[in-house]
Amino acid sequence: MDRREALRRTAWIMGGVISAPAIMGVLKGCTAKPTIDWKPVFLSEEQGILITQVADIIIPKTDTPGAKEVGVPGFIDLMLKDVYSKEEQDKYLNSLKAFNEAAEKEHGDPFIELSPETQTAFVKKLHDEVVKDKSENAPAYRPFIMTTKELTMLGFFTSEVGATQVLQYVAVPGSYKGCLPLAEAGNGKTWAT
């Protein structure tokens, strides 16, 4: 018998005396909390988990490694720490907070506790909203969505995997062939720069 079944039977025996919030609290405590395999230097651990999940939604693992597998979340963390100004860092963190608050408002839980399917749908929905709304009154989470997307793409396509397995790559290019069908010129892949 698993824990859920034991709680259900206990509640039935007690005549439903255990409240629904108490049962939900116990059941929620049974789910594994997400973790990360890198140490954030700028972000908190919870923010690092959130960034990892969002980057993995932007570039998921397919027949090639995804953003998470090539270390993009750590890249984002370092870029925020070393390249962005204090003002830009604060704007990003405030926007990240607004993103998480929007997830809690819509789904009742912080983003990192949502199911993968719900996370994907939520990120896609918010991304589509901010792409359409370019006004000054854009949602507060717009900088988070757009900066995370930009840094995910930059980190992935400048990684060895992104440059060699996803983009067309020749370490030492050969001779110039000016008139080739596209199918013979890299099978339609864009060149790595």
C-alpha positions as CSV (number, residue, x, y, z in Angstrom):
1,M,0.0,0.0,0.0
2,D,1.4,3.4,-0.9
3,R,1.1,6.6,1.1
4,R,-1.8,8.0,-0.8
5,E,-3.9,4.9,-0.3
6,A,-3.0,4.8,3.4
7,L,-4.1,8.5,3.8
8,R,-7.3,7.8,1.9
9,R,-8.1,4.8,4.1
10,T,-7.2,6.7,7.3
11,A,-9.5,9.6,6.3
12,W,-12.3,7.1,5.5
13,I,-11.9,5.4,8.9
14,M,-11.8,8.7,10.7
15,G,-15.0,9.8,8.9
16,G,-13.3,12.5,6.9
17,V,-12.0,14.3,9.9
18,I,-8.7,15.1,8.2
19,S,-9.1,18.3,6.2
20,A,-8.4,18.5,2.5
21,P,-5.6,21.1,3.1
22,A,-3.9,18.8,5.5
23,I,-4.1,15.9,3.1
24,M,-2.8,18.1,0.2
25,G,0.1,19.2,2.4
26,V,1.1,15.7,3.1
27,L,0.7,14.6,-0.5
28,K,2.7,17.6,-1.7
29,G,5.5,16.7,0.7
30,C,5.8,13.4,-1.1
31,T,6.9,14.8,-4.4
32,A,10.6,15.2,-5.1
33,K,11.8,18.8,-5.2
34,P,13.7,19.7,-8.3
35,T,17.4,20.1,-8.0
36,I,20.3,21.3,-10.2
37,D,23.7,19.9,-10.8
38,W,25.5,23.2,-11.0
39,K,26.3,25.9,-8.3
40,P,24.8,29.3,-9.0
41,V,27.2,32.2,-8.4
42,F,24.7,35.1,-9.0
43,L,21.2,33.5,-8.7
44,S,19.8,31.8,-5.7
45,E,19.4,28.0,-5.9
46,E,15.7,28.3,-6.4
47,Q,16.2,30.9,-9.2
48,G,18.8,28.5,-10.7
49,I,16.3,25.7,-10.8
50,L,13.7,28.0,-12.5
51,I,16.3,29.2,-15.1
52,T,17.3,25.5,-15.7
53,Q,13.6,24.6,-16.3
54,V,12.9,27.5,-18.6
55,A,16.1,27.0,-20.6
56,D,15.2,23.3,-21.0
57,I,11.8,24.4,-22.4
58,I,13.4,26.8,-24.8
59,I,15.8,24.2,-26.2
60,P,14.8,20.7,-25.0
61,K,16.8,17.5,-25.5
62,T,15.9,15.8,-28.8
63,D,18.3,13.8,-30.9
64,T,20.9,16.3,-29.7
65,P,21.5,17.5,-26.1
66,G,19.3,20.3,-24.9
67,A,20.2,23.6,-23.2
68,K,20.4,21.9,-19.8
69,E,22.8,19.2,-20.9
70,V,25.3,21.6,-22.5
71,G,25.4,23.9,-19.4
72,V,23.3,26.8,-20.6
73,P,21.8,27.6,-17.1
74,G,25.3,28.1,-15.7
75,F,26.2,30.2,-18.7
76,I,23.2,32.4,-18.0
77,D,24.1,32.7,-14.3
78,L,27.7,33.8,-15.2
79,M,26.6,36.2,-17.9
80,L,24.2,37.9,-15.4
81,K,27.0,38.2,-12.8
82,D,29.9,39.2,-15.0
83,V,28.4,41.1,-18.0
84,Y,25.2,42.8,-16.9
85,S,25.1,46.1,-15.0
86,K,23.6,46.3,-11.6
87,E,20.6,48.0,-13.1
88,E,20.1,45.3,-15.7
89,Q,20.6,42.6,-13.0
90,D,17.9,44.2,-10.8
91,K,15.6,44.5,-13.8
92,Y,16.1,40.8,-14.6
93,L,15.6,39.6,-11.0
94,N,12.4,41.7,-10.6
95,S,11.1,40.4,-13.9
96,L,11.9,36.8,-12.8
97,K,10.0,37.4,-9.6
98,A,7.0,38.7,-11.7
99,F,7.2,35.6,-13.8
100,N,7.1,33.3,-10.8
101,E,4.2,35.4,-9.3
102,A,2.3,35.0,-12.5
103,A,2.7,31.2,-12.3
104,E,1.5,31.2,-8.7
105,K,-1.5,33.4,-9.6
106,E,-2.5,31.2,-12.5
107,H,-1.7,27.8,-11.2
108,G,-1.5,28.1,-7.4
109,D,2.1,27.0,-7.1
110,P,5.5,28.4,-7.8
111,F,6.8,27.7,-11.4
112,I,9.4,25.1,-10.3
113,E,6.7,23.0,-8.6
114,L,4.4,22.8,-11.7
115,S,4.3,19.7,-13.9
116,P,6.6,19.8,-16.9
117,E,3.6,20.0,-19.3
118,T,2.1,22.9,-17.3
119,Q,5.5,24.6,-17.3
120,T,5.9,24.3,-21.0
121,A,2.4,25.6,-21.7
122,F,2.9,28.5,-19.3
123,V,6.2,29.6,-20.8
124,K,4.8,29.3,-24.3
125,K,1.7,31.4,-23.4
126,L,3.8,34.1,-21.7
127,H,6.3,34.2,-24.5
128,D,3.6,34.6,-27.1
129,E,2.1,37.4,-25.0
130,V,5.3,39.4,-24.7
131,V,6.2,38.9,-28.4
132,K,2.9,40.5,-29.4
133,D,3.0,43.3,-26.8
134,K,5.9,45.6,-27.6
135,S,4.3,48.6,-25.8
136,E,5.8,50.4,-22.8
137,N,3.0,48.7,-20.7
138,A,4.3,45.2,-21.5
139,P,3.9,42.7,-18.7
140,A,6.5,42.9,-15.9
141,Y,7.9,39.5,-16.8
142,R,8.8,40.5,-20.4
143,P,12.5,41.2,-19.6
144,F,12.9,37.8,-17.9
145,I,11.3,35.9,-20.9
146,M,13.2,37.7,-23.6
147,T,16.6,37.9,-21.8
148,T,16.4,34.2,-20.8
149,K,15.5,33.3,-24.4
150,E,18.4,35.4,-25.8
151,L,21.0,34.0,-23.4
152,T,19.7,30.4,-23.9
153,M,20.1,30.7,-27.6
154,L,23.5,32.4,-27.3
155,G,24.8,29.9,-24.8
156,F,23.6,26.9,-26.7
157,F,24.7,27.9,-30.2
158,T,28.2,29.0,-29.0
159,S,28.6,25.7,-27.2
160,E,30.5,22.9,-28.9
161,V,27.3,20.8,-29.2
162,G,25.3,23.7,-30.7
163,A,28.0,24.7,-33.1
164,T,29.0,21.3,-34.3
165,Q,25.9,19.0,-33.9
166,V,23.1,21.5,-34.7
167,L,24.7,24.1,-36.9
168,Q,26.8,23.2,-40.0
169,Y,30.4,23.1,-39.0
170,V,33.6,22.5,-40.8
171,A,36.8,23.1,-38.7
172,V,38.9,23.8,-41.8
173,P,36.6,24.8,-44.7
174,G,37.5,23.4,-48.1
175,S,37.5,25.0,-51.5
176,Y,34.9,27.5,-52.7
177,K,32.0,26.0,-54.7
178,G,29.8,28.8,-55.9
179,C,27.0,27.1,-57.6
180,L,25.6,24.2,-55.6
181,P,22.1,23.0,-54.9
182,L,21.1,23.7,-51.3
183,A,20.9,19.9,-50.5
184,E,24.6,19.6,-51.2
185,A,25.5,22.8,-49.3
186,G,25.0,21.6,-45.8
187,N,21.6,20.0,-46.0
188,G,19.9,23.3,-45.1
189,K,21.7,23.9,-41.8
190,T,22.9,27.3,-41.0
191,W,26.7,27.8,-40.7
192,A,28.2,28.1,-37.3
193,T,30.1,31.4,-36.8
